[in-house]
Amino acid sequence: ISEDEILDSVKNLKAGKAPGMDNLLPYFFQESISILLPYLKMLFNKCFMLGVIPKQWTVGVIQPLFKSGNKDDVGKYRSITLLSVFGKLFLAIL
């Protein structure tokens, strides 16, 4: 996994998205990529070589999101799944 692949996947993150279970925002990765890049490269390559994806990267939290109208009507909600940014980046590269 190259630095360019990591940079591309970080650039493609949507900055305004909610954090996953790790509470890390995509914005954090975009703003600190110059510091994180060598560590992400080392981590992602190690995972790739070992054929392992950390469980925390594959688990999502399903969160109900209110659309509009009567809050007591379950039909007025949709669900979103909050995923780890590490997992999003790694899987986008694969």
Secondary structure, DSSP 8 states (H G I E B T S, - for coil): --HHHHHHHHHTS-TT----TT---HHHHHHSHHHHHHHHHHHHHHHHHHT---HHHH--EEEEEE-SS-TT-GGGEEEEEE--HHHHHHHHH-
